[in-house]
Amino acid sequence: MNIEITQARKPHCWVVYLDDLAVNFNSLEQANAFVAQLKARIAAPHVWPHAGPRETFERTLAPRKVAAAIK
């Protein structure tokens, strides 16, 4: 993910770009705090869900009506 902070044309407006997503902030301090927290969360260890024993799911079908055999 590309993270970039730029100043917008409007005064006192800062934009943090996360790839194609733009997030506006009123101050450079707010933008820097957002980026710092985002980078910390990305760098944090992530635990993968534990795969328990495999469960088998059987499709339950309603009993079919069998036509009487023609003699």
Backbone hydrogen bonds in HBPLUS format (Angstrom, degrees):
<---DONOR---> <-ACCEPTOR-->    atom                        ^
c    i                          cat <-CA-CA->   ^        H-A-AA   ^      H-
h    n   atom  resd res      DA  || num        DHA   H-A  angle D-A-AA Bond
n    s   type  num  typ     dist DA aas  dist angle  dist       angle   num
A0019-ASP N   A0002-ASN O   2.90 MM  17  5.12 147.0  2.01 148.7 154.0     1
A0004-GLU N   A0017-TYR O   3.00 MM  13  5.12 151.4  2.08 141.2 149.2     2
A0017-TYR N   A0004-GLU O   2.72 MM  13  5.12 164.8  1.74 158.3 162.1     3
A0006-THR N   A0015-VAL O   2.88 MM   9  5.36 161.1  1.92 153.8 160.1     4
A0015-VAL N   A0006-THR O   2.81 MM   9  5.36 172.5  1.81 165.1 167.7     5
A0008-ALA N   A0013-CYS O   2.88 MM   5  5.45 167.0  1.89 146.5 150.1     6
A0014-TRP N   A0025-PHE O   2.85 MM  11  5.06 172.6  1.85 149.7 152.2     7
A0025-PHE N   A0014-TRP O   2.70 MM  11  5.06 148.6  1.80 158.2 162.6     8
A0016-VAL N   A0023-VAL O   2.82 MM   7  5.16 169.2  1.83 152.5 154.7     9
A0023-VAL N   A0016-VAL O   2.88 MM   7  5.16 155.9  1.94 143.2 151.3    10
A0018-LEU N   A0021-LEU O   2.75 MM   3  5.03 164.3  1.78 153.4 158.8    11
A0021-LEU N   A0018-LEU O   2.97 MM   3  5.03 167.7  1.99 128.3 126.4    12
A0031-ALA N   A0027-SER O   3.18 MM   4  6.48 160.5  2.22 145.4 150.6    13
A0032-ASN N   A0028-LEU O   2.86 MM   4  6.07 161.1  1.90 151.4 156.5    14
A0033-ALA N   A0029-GLU O   2.92 MM   4  6.09 155.6  1.98 146.3 153.1    15
A0034-PHE N   A0030-GLN O   3.00 MM   4  6.19 157.1  2.05 148.0 153.7    16
A0035-VAL N   A0031-ALA O   3.01 MM   4  6.25 164.0  2.04 150.5 154.6    17
A0036-ALA N   A0032-ASN O   2.88 MM   4  6.03 158.4  1.93 147.7 154.0    18
A0037-GLN N   A0033-ALA O   3.00 MM   4  6.17 161.9  2.03 147.7 152.1    19
A0038-LEU N   A0034-PHE O   2.90 MM   4  6.08 159.6  1.94 150.4 156.7    20
A0039-LYS N   A0035-VAL O   2.88 MM   4  6.04 165.7  1.90 152.2 155.8    21
A0040-ALA N   A0036-ALA O   2.98 MM   4  6.14 152.3  2.06 143.1 151.1    22
A0041-ARG N   A0037-GLN O   2.98 MM   4  6.21 153.9  2.05 146.4 153.1    23
A0042-ILE N   A0038-LEU O   2.94 MM   4  6.21 153.2  2.02 148.9 156.7    24
A0043-ALA N   A0039-LYS O   2.93 MM   4  6.07 155.9  1.99 145.4 151.8    25
A0044-ALA N   A0040-ALA O   2.99 MM   4  6.00 122.8  2.33 136.5 150.1    26
